[in-house]
Amino acid sequence: LERLKEAYSVKSRLNQSQREELALIEQAYDNPHEALSRVKRHLLTHRAFKEVGIEFMDLYSHLIPVFDVEPLEKITDAYLDQYLWYEADKRKLFPNWIKPGDSEPPPLLVYKWCQGINNLQDIWDTSRGQCVVLLETKLEKVAEKVDLTLLNRLLRLIVDHNLADYMTTKNNVVLSYKDMSHTNSYGLLRGLQFSSFIFQYYGLVLDLLLLGLTRASELAGAPSAPNQFLTFKDVETEIRHPVRLYCRYIDKIFMIFRFSEEEARDLIQRYLTENPDPNNENIVGYNNKKCWPRDCRMRLMKHDVNLGRAAFWEMKNRLPRSLTTLEWDNSFVSVYSRDNPNLLFNMAGFEARILPKCRAFNDEFTSRDGVWKLQNEGTKEITAQAFIKVDDEGMKKFENRVRQILMASGSTTFTKIA
């Protein structure tokens, strides 16, 4: 109830439906028992829902559909959402790699990720031709491709069948926009109170497809003693498999692979057998980070480019097209090797470049703004530096937010805007 009421703390003018919702919230405060029994009754028996209206919120760079759900149903959904997350947290349903989480706000997540990479076993050693590959990509159209029958089966694994039915039928409603209506029989509605839970749970299934069950359980740790984010039980478990770290921020995924020379050669061989490249055209169209000076970007050496494409190809093949897919244009694969001293990535609105101390020239290793020193936990030695800058998209978001405030404020006083 607090969460539903929060949305109205700043609004002065309300429409009919919003007034009705506030009245229902107040009523639920006054008669909690009655409200609770109604919620339970609805969860068990309610399977035909009122139509859901859509409006579009303009963020200047894109539009976001805002769903207008019947107030009475919204309270039931909000209760279910609270219950699902409470139970999931108590029973440790979600492993440590699923983000965003309460343990770190986005900037801290970027810092932890840099530290996590830096603290892997012998991560910067390239003496025997070892390579590190950082795959940063996006799971395309996950919500749009959710099949409700499959979702129902998956939900029944963790919740009571009545709740699973309620959650899937709630997505199968009539959507209305102006004078048009459409029955949503395929795909997840992201505007429902509990859709964040469904998305993260469905995402967990995709994580397991990408990682494989054995590696996923090694990353997550034992149920009685789950691993902290980016840590392993012991070094032996960590180096057993090329996938060293994994993180999924809603639909963006970040993976760190560490290949020995033989493993890299095998993977490239497999990739080139299926996708021959006689004219060395793989270098063309290989995404790079243009925001850094040329000497700091990834150097497009034939071996590294092939390894980057091969790692991407391997991961893409693990996902069925009917669930989701990875697009090369929306991905970036950074390779750290003998020829490439930098590891580049973009996470949560920040562009980051990690440069290990063993590969830096003396003048490069200096302390200044926008540079993090990364310390090795074991030796307490500063072994790498991370250079950080806000990415273009983050700047655009900020500019568009300011535009929005100015457009909405009209001729109000400054305090109202601030």
C-alpha positions in Angstrom: 0.0 0.0 0.0 2.9 2.4 0.8 4.4 1.7 -2.6 1.1 2.4 -4.4 0.5 5.5 -2.4 4.0 6.8 -3.1 3.1 7.5 -6.7 0.5 10.1 -5.6 2.6 12.0 -3.1 3.5 14.8 -5.6 0.4 14.9 -7.8 -2.1 17.7 -7.2 -4.6 16.9 -10.0 -6.0 13.4 -10.2 -8.3 11.8 -12.8 -11.3 9.6 -11.9 -9.4 6.3 -11.9 -6.6 7.7 -9.8 -9.0 9.1 -7.2 -10.7 5.7 -7.1 -7.4 4.0 -6.5 -6.5 6.4 -3.7 -9.9 5.7 -2.1 -9.3 2.0 -2.3 -5.8 2.3 -0.8 -7.2 4.4 2.1 -10.0 1.8 2.6 -7.4 -1.0 2.7 -5.5 0.9 5.4 -8.7 1.2 7.4 -9.9 -2.5 6.9 -6.7 -4.5 6.4 -8.4 -7.9 7.1 -11.2 -7.3 4.6 -8.6 -6.1 2.0 -6.4 -9.2 2.6 -9.2 -11.7 2.3 -10.3 -10.0 -0.9 -6.8 -10.2 -2.3 -6.6 -13.9 -1.5 -10.0 -14.5 -3.0 -9.0 -12.8 -6.2 -5.7 -14.7 -6.5 -7.5 -18.0 -6.2 -10.6 -17.3 -8.3 -10.2 -14.2 -10.4 -9.3 -15.2 -14.0 -11.2 -12.7 -16.2 -9.7 -9.2 -16.0 -10.8 -5.7 -17.1 -9.1 -4.2 -20.1 -5.9 -2.4 -19.6 -5.4 1.1 -21.1 -2.1 2.2 -22.6 -0.7 5.7 -22.7 2.8 6.6 -24.0 5.3 8.5 -22.0 7.7 10.6 -24.2 11.3 10.5 -23.1 12.4 12.3 -26.3 14.8 9.5 -27.3 12.1 6.8 -27.1 8.5 6.2 -25.9 7.6 4.1 -23.0 4.1 2.5 -22.8 2.4 3.1 -19.5 -0.3 0.6 -18.6 -3.4 1.7 -16.8 -4.7 -1.2 -14.7 -8.0 -1.3 -12.9 -7.3 0.0 -9.3 -8.8 -3.0 -7.5 -6.7 -5.4 -9.5 -3.7 -3.3 -9.1 -3.8 -3.7 -5.3 -4.0 -7.5 -5.7 -1.0 -7.4 -8.1 1.0 -5.2 -5.7 0.4 -7.6 -2.9 1.4 -10.6 -5.0 4.5 -8.7 -6.1 5.5 -8.0 -2.5 4.9 -11.7 -1.5 6.9 -13.1 -4.5 9.9 -11.0 -3.8 9.8 -11.6 -0.1 9.6 -15.4 -0.6 12.3 -15.3 -3.4 14.6 -13.4 -1.1 14.0 -15.6 1.9 14.5 -18.8 -0.1 17.4 -17.4 -2.1 15.8 -18.2 -5.4 17.9 -15.7 -7.4 21.7 -16.4 -7.5 24.2 -13.6 -7.0 24.7 -12.6 -10.7 21.1 -11.3 -11.1 21.1 -7.5 -10.9 20.0 -4.8 -10.1 20.1 -5.9 -6.5 19.9 -4.1 -3.1 23.5 -4.8 -2.3 24.9 -2.3 -4.9 23.6 0.7 -6.7 24.7 0.9 -10.4 28.0 2.9 -10.0 29.1 0.5 -7.2 28.2 -2.5 -9.4 30.7 -1.2 -12.0 33.4 -0.8 -9.4 32.7 -4.3 -8.0 32.8 -5.7 -11.5 36.2 -4.1 -12.2 37.5 -5.4 -8.8 36.1 -8.8 -9.5 37.9 -9.1 -12.8 41.1 -7.8 -11.3 41.0 -10.5 -8.5 40.6 -13.5 -10.7 43.5 -16.0 -10.6 46.5 -14.9 -12.9 44.0 -12.9 -15.0 46.6 -10.5 -16.5 49.2 -13.2 -17.3 49.6 -13.6 -21.1 53.1 -15.3 -21.0 51.8 -18.5 -22.6 49.4 -17.0 -25.0 46.4 -16.9 -22.7 43.5 -14.6 -23.5 40.7 -12.9 -21.6 37.4 -12.2 -23.4 34.7 -9.9 -22.1 31.4 -10.4 -23.8 28.9 -7.5 -23.3 25.6 -8.1 -25.1 21.8 -7.7 -24.8 19.2 -10.4 -24.8 16.9 -9.2 -27.6 13.1 -9.0 -27.3 12.9 -11.2 -24.2 9.6 -9.8 -22.9 8.0 -9.7 -26.3 8.8 -13.4 -27.0 7.6 -14.8 -23.7 5.2 -17.7 -24.5 2.5 -17.7 -21.8 2.1 -21.5 -21.8 5.8 -22.0 -21.3 5.8 -19.3 -18.6 3.0 -21.1 -16.8 4.9 -24.3 -16.8 8.0 -22.6 -15.5 6.2 -20.7 -12.8 4.5 -23.9 -11.5 8.0 -25.1 -10.6 8.3 -22.4 -7.9 4.8 -21.2 -7.0 1.4 -22.7 -6.3 -0.5 -23.5 -9.5 -3.3 -21.0 -8.6 -0.7 -18.2 -8.5 1.0 -19.4 -11.7 -2.4 -19.3 -13.5 -3.2 -15.9 -12.1 0.1 -14.5 -13.2 -0.1 -15.9 -16.8 -3.8 -15.0 -17.3 -3.1 -11.5 -16.0 -0.8 -11.1 -19.1 -3.5 -12.4 -21.4 -5.7 -9.3 -21.2 -7.3 -6.9 -23.7 -5.2 -3.8 -24.3 -6.9 -0.6 -25.4 -5.3 2.5 -26.9 -7.7 5.3 -28.1 -10.4 3.4 -30.1 -8.3 0.3 -30.7 -8.1 -2.9 -28.7 -5.9 -6.0 -28.9 -5.8 -9.2 -26.9 -2.3 -9.9 -25.6 -1.9 -13.6 -26.1 1.9 -13.6 -26.6 4.5 -11.7 -24.7 4.9 -10.3 -21.2 3.2 -7.0 -20.2 5.9 -5.0 -18.5 3.5 -2.6 -16.7 2.1 -5.1 -14.2 3.2 -4.8 -10.6 4.8 -8.3 -10.5 6.3 -8.3 -14.0 9.8 -7.5 -12.7 9.7 -10.8 -10.8 8.5 -12.7 -13.9 11.2 -11.1 -16.0 14.0 -11.9 -13.6 12.8 -15.5 -13.2 12.5 -16.0 -16.9 15.9 -14.4 -17.3 17.3 -17.0 -14.8 16.2 -19.8 -17.2 18.1 -18.0 -20.0 21.1 -17.7 -17.8 21.1 -21.4 -17.2 21.0 -22.0 -20.9 24.0 -19.7 -21.5 26.1 -21.0 -18.6 25.1 -24.7 -18.4 23.9 -26.2 -15.2 27.3 -27.3 -13.8 29.0 -23.9 -14.2 25.9 -22.1 -13.1 25.8 -24.0 -9.8 29.6 -23.5 -9.4 29.1 -19.7 -9.8 26.1 -19.6 -7.4 27.6 -21.8 -4.7 26.0 -24.4 -2.5 22.4 -23.7 -1.4 23.5 -23.8 2.3 26.4 -21.4 1.6 25.8 -19.3 -1.6 28.8 -17.5 -3.0 29.1 -13.7 -2.8 28.9 -11.9 -6.1 32.0 -12.5 -8.2 33.6 -14.9 -5.8 34.2 -18.7 -5.8 34.5 -21.4 -3.2 38.1 -22.0 -4.1 40.6 -21.3 -6.9 40.2 -24.8 -8.2 36.5 -24.3 -8.9 37.3 -20.9 -10.5 39.8 -22.1 -13.0 38.0 -25.3 -13.9 36.0 -23.7 -16.7 36.6 -20.9 -19.2 33.6 -18.9 -17.9 35.0 -17.0 -15.0 32.4 -14.3 -14.2 28.8 -13.7 -15.2 26.4 -10.8 -14.5 23.0 -10.0 -16.0 21.6 -6.5 -15.5 17.9 -7.0 -16.5 18.5 -7.9 -20.1 22.1 -6.9 -20.6 24.7 -9.7 -20.0 28.4 -9.5 -19.1 30.6 -12.6 -19.3 34.3 -13.0 -18.6 36.1 -15.9 -20.3 39.7 -17.0 -19.8 41.1 -19.2 -22.5 44.5 -20.9 -22.6 46.2 -20.8 -26.0 44.9 -24.3 -27.0 41.3 -23.5 -25.9 41.3 -20.3 -27.9 42.7 -22.1 -30.9 40.0 -24.8 -30.7 37.2 -22.3 -30.4 38.5 -20.2 -33.4 38.9 -23.4 -35.4 35.3 -24.5 -34.7 34.0 -21.0 -35.5 36.0 -20.7 -38.8 34.9 -24.2 -39.9 31.3 -23.1 -39.8 31.9 -19.5 -40.9 34.9 -19.5 -43.2 36.7 -16.2 -43.7 39.1 -16.5 -46.6 39.5 -12.7 -47.1 40.0 -11.8 -43.5 36.7 -9.8 -43.5 35.9 -10.5 -39.9 37.7 -7.3 -38.9 35.2 -5.3 -41.0 32.2 -4.4 -38.9 33.9 -5.4 -35.6 32.4 -3.0 -33.0 34.9 -0.9 -31.1 34.7 1.7 -28.4 35.1 5.0 -30.3 34.8 7.1 -27.1 38.5 6.3 -26.2 41.6 7.6 -28.0 42.8 5.3 -30.7 45.7 3.8 -28.7 43.3 2.8 -25.9 40.7 1.0 -28.1 40.9 -2.6 -28.9 43.5 -3.4 -31.6 41.9 -5.4 -34.3 44.4 -8.2 -34.7 43.3 -11.2 -36.7 43.6 -13.7 -33.9 41.7 -11.5 -31.3 38.9 -10.5 -33.7 38.4 -14.2 -34.6 38.4 -15.1 -30.9 35.9 -12.4 -30.1 33.5 -13.4 -32.9 33.9 -17.1 -31.9 33.0 -16.5 -28.3 29.9 -14.5 -29.4 29.0 -17.2 -31.9 29.3 -19.9 -29.2 27.0 -18.0 -26.8 24.5 -17.1 -29.5 24.1 -20.8 -30.4 23.1 -21.6 -26.9 19.9 -19.6 -27.0 16.9 -20.8 -29.0 15.5 -18.1 -31.4 12.0 -18.6 -30.0 13.1 -17.4 -26.6 15.6 -14.7 -27.4 18.7 -14.1 -29.4 21.9 -12.0 -29.4 22.6 -9.4 -32.1 26.2 -8.7 -33.1 25.4 -5.0 -33.7 24.2 -4.5 -30.1 27.1 -6.3 -28.6 30.8 -5.7 -27.9 33.5 -8.3 -27.3 36.7 -7.0 -25.8 39.7 -9.3 -26.0 42.8 -8.9 -23.7 45.8 -10.7 -25.0 49.5 -10.3 -25.9 48.5 -7.7 -28.6 45.7 -6.0 -26.6 46.6 -4.5 -23.2 43.2 -3.0 -22.5 39.9 -4.5 -21.4 36.9 -2.3 -22.4 33.2 -2.5 -21.5 30.2 -0.3 -20.9 28.0 -1.0 -17.8 25.1 0.9 -16.2 25.8 4.1 -18.1 29.6 4.1 -17.6 32.3 3.4 -20.2 35.2 1.6 -18.5 38.7 0.7 -19.6 40.9 -1.6 -17.4 44.6 -1.4 -17.9 46.8 -3.8 -15.8 50.0 -2.4 -14.2 52.1 -5.1 -15.9 51.1 -3.7 -19.4 51.2 0.0 -18.6 54.0 2.5 -19.4 55.3 4.4 -16.4 53.6 7.7 -17.3 50.2 6.0 -17.8 50.0 4.7 -14.2 49.1 8.0 -12.5 46.4 9.0 -10.0 43.8 11.4 -11.3 40.1 12.0 -11.6 38.0 9.3 -13.2 40.6 6.6 -12.5 40.1 3.8 -10.0 43.0 1.9 -8.5 42.2 -1.8 -8.4 43.8 -3.7 -5.6 44.6 -7.4 -5.5 42.8 -8.8 -2.3 45.6 -11.4 -1.7 48.8 -9.3 -2.0 47.1 -5.9 -1.4 49.1 -4.6 -4.4 47.6 -2.2 -6.9 47.6 -4.4 -10.0 45.4 -2.5 -12.4 43.6 0.8 -13.1 40.1 1.4 -14.4 39.5 4.6 -16.4 35.8 5.6 -16.1 33.7 8.1 -18.1 29.9 8.6 -18.4 28.7 7.2 -21.8 26.9 9.2 -24.5 23.6 7.5 -23.7 23.8 8.6 -20.0 24.5 12.2 -21.1 21.5 12.1 -23.5 19.3 10.7 -20.7 20.3 13.6 -18.4 19.8 16.2 -21.2 16.3 14.7 -22.0 15.4 14.7 -18.3 16.2 18.4 -18.0 14.2 19.0 -21.2 11.3 17.2 -19.7 11.4 19.2 -16.4 11.6 22.5 -18.4 8.7 21.5 -20.6 6.6 20.4 -17.7 7.4 23.4 -15.5 5.8 26.1 -17.8 6.1 29.3 -15.9 6.3 28.0 -12.3 8.7 29.2 -9.7 12.2 27.8 -9.5 11.6 26.0 -6.2 8.8 24.0 -7.8 11.3 22.7 -10.4 14.1 22.1 -7.9 
